Amino acid sequence: MSDSATLIFPAFILAVVLGVLGAWRKTFWVLVLSAVLSLPMAYYLAGSSDFGLLAWLMPLATFGAAYALRQNKPRLVWVLLLPMLGTVVLLILALTAWLTLGA
């Protein structure tokens, strides 16, 4: 794992935790912070895999969730957090496949 990845992955974990916490507690600035912390992961995924432009959907949707929270639309907030949560699922699947192969 490269040095940049050792900083990106913990920041992304923090971004996911903050995103869920911000949506649950209905805190606008926590969602914005989550979106900002997810930007390096989006850049990493866009440049190093087949995600391409889809990787940028994650921080954009999180910024959209913050806007939806500001507009008092709590259901839309959770829907807009789905790309981030989906990325977590994909990364867990990739990690388990990597560990299963014994790499």
C-alpha positions as a Markdown table, in Angstrom:
| # | Residue | x | y | z |
|---|---|---|---|---|
| 1 | Met | 0.0 | 0.0 | 0.0 |
| 2 | Ser | 1.4 | 3.4 | -0.9 |
| 3 | Asp | 1.9 | 6.2 | 1.5 |
| 4 | Ser | -1.0 | 8.2 | 0.1 |
| 5 | Ala | -3.4 | 5.2 | 0.4 |
| 6 | Thr | -2.5 | 4.9 | 4.1 |
| 7 | Leu | -3.9 | 8.4 | 4.6 |
| 8 | Ile | -6.8 | 8.1 | 2.2 |
| 9 | Phe | -8.5 | 5.0 | 3.6 |
| 10 | Pro | -8.7 | 6.2 | 7.2 |
| 11 | Ala | -10.0 | 9.6 | 6.0 |
| 12 | Phe | -12.7 | 7.7 | 4.0 |
| 13 | Ile | -13.7 | 5.6 | 7.0 |
| 14 | Leu | -14.1 | 8.8 | 9.0 |
| 15 | Ala | -16.1 | 10.4 | 6.1 |
| 16 | Val | -18.5 | 7.4 | 6.1 |
| 17 | Val | -18.9 | 7.6 | 9.9 |
| 18 | Leu | -19.4 | 11.4 | 9.8 |
| 19 | Gly | -21.9 | 11.0 | 6.9 |
| 20 | Val | -24.1 | 8.6 | 8.8 |
| 21 | Leu | -23.7 | 10.6 | 12.0 |
| 22 | Gly | -24.6 | 13.8 | 10.2 |
| 23 | Ala | -27.7 | 12.3 | 8.6 |
| 24 | Trp | -28.8 | 10.7 | 11.9 |
| 25 | Arg | -28.3 | 13.8 | 14.0 |
| 26 | Lys | -29.4 | 16.1 | 11.1 |
| 27 | Thr | -26.3 | 18.2 | 11.3 |
| 28 | Phe | -25.6 | 20.1 | 8.0 |
| 29 | Trp | -21.9 | 20.9 | 8.6 |
| 30 | Val | -21.0 | 17.3 | 9.5 |
| 31 | Leu | -22.3 | 16.2 | 6.1 |
| 32 | Val | -20.3 | 18.9 | 4.4 |
| 33 | Leu | -17.2 | 17.7 | 6.3 |
| 34 | Ser | -17.9 | 14.1 | 5.2 |
| 35 | Ala | -18.1 | 15.2 | 1.6 |
| 36 | Val | -14.8 | 17.1 | 1.8 |
| 37 | Leu | -13.1 | 14.0 | 3.5 |
| 38 | Ser | -14.5 | 11.8 | 0.7 |
| 39 | Leu | -12.9 | 13.8 | -2.1 |
| 40 | Pro | -9.4 | 12.2 | -1.8 |
| 41 | Met | -11.0 | 8.7 | -2.0 |
| 42 | Ala | -13.0 | 9.7 | -5.1 |
| 43 | Tyr | -9.8 | 11.0 | -6.7 |
| 44 | Tyr | -8.0 | 7.8 | -5.8 |
| 45 | Leu | -10.8 | 5.5 | -7.2 |
| 46 | Ala | -11.2 | 7.6 | -10.3 |
| 47 | Gly | -7.5 | 7.3 | -11.2 |
| 48 | Ser | -6.7 | 3.8 | -10.2 |
| 49 | Ser | -9.6 | 1.6 | -11.1 |
| 50 | Asp | -12.6 | 1.1 | -13.4 |
| 51 | Phe | -14.8 | 3.5 | -11.5 |
| 52 | Gly | -13.8 | 6.5 | -13.6 |
| 53 | Leu | -16.3 | 9.3 | -13.4 |
| 54 | Leu | -18.6 | 7.3 | -11.2 |
| 55 | Ala | -16.2 | 7.8 | -8.3 |
| 56 | Trp | -17.0 | 11.5 | -8.3 |
| 57 | Leu | -20.6 | 10.6 | -7.6 |
| 58 | Met | -19.8 | 9.8 | -4.0 |
| 59 | Pro | -18.7 | 13.3 | -2.8 |
| 60 | Leu | -21.2 | 15.1 | -5.1 |
| 61 | Ala | -24.1 | 13.0 | -3.7 |
| 62 | Thr | -22.8 | 13.7 | -0.1 |
| 63 | Phe | -22.8 | 17.5 | -0.9 |
| 64 | Gly | -26.3 | 16.9 | -2.2 |
| 65 | Ala | -27.3 | 15.2 | 1.0 |
| 66 | Ala | -26.1 | 18.2 | 2.9 |
| 67 | Tyr | -28.2 | 20.5 | 0.7 |
| 68 | Ala | -31.2 | 18.2 | 1.1 |
| 69 | Leu | -30.8 | 18.3 | 4.9 |
| 70 | Arg | -30.6 | 22.1 | 4.7 |
| 71 | Gln | -33.9 | 22.0 | 2.7 |
| 72 | Asn | -35.4 | 19.7 | 5.4 |
| 73 | Lys | -35.8 | 16.6 | 3.2 |
| 74 | Pro | -34.5 | 13.8 | 5.5 |
| 75 | Arg | -35.5 | 10.9 | 3.3 |
| 76 | Leu | -33.5 | 12.3 | 0.4 |
| 77 | Val | -30.5 | 12.7 | 2.7 |
| 78 | Trp | -30.4 | 8.9 | 3.2 |
| 79 | Val | -30.9 | 8.2 | -0.5 |
| 80 | Leu | -28.1 | 10.5 | -1.4 |
| 81 | Leu | -25.7 | 8.7 | 1.0 |
| 82 | Leu | -26.2 | 5.4 | -0.8 |
| 83 | Pro | -23.3 | 5.9 | -3.2 |
| 84 | Met | -20.9 | 6.3 | -0.3 |
| 85 | Leu | -22.3 | 3.3 | 1.5 |
| 86 | Gly | -22.2 | 1.3 | -1.8 |
| 87 | Thr | -18.5 | 2.2 | -2.2 |
| 88 | Val | -17.9 | 0.8 | 1.3 |
| 89 | Val | -19.6 | -2.5 | 0.3 |
| 90 | Leu | -17.5 | -2.7 | -2.9 |
| 91 | Leu | -14.3 | -2.0 | -1.0 |
| 92 | Ile | -15.1 | -4.7 | 1.6 |
| 93 | Leu | -15.8 | -7.2 | -1.2 |
| 94 | Ala | -12.5 | -6.3 | -2.9 |
| 95 | Leu | -10.7 | -6.7 | 0.4 |
| 96 | Thr | -12.2 | -10.1 | 1.2 |
| 97 | Ala | -11.4 | -11.3 | -2.3 |
| 98 | Trp | -7.8 | -10.1 | -1.9 |
| 99 | Leu | -7.5 | -11.8 | 1.4 |
| 100 | Thr | -9.0 | -15.0 | 0.1 |
| 101 | Leu | -6.5 | -15.2 | -2.7 |
| 102 | Gly | -3.7 | -14.9 | -0.1 |
| 103 | Ala | -2.0 | -11.9 | -1.7 |
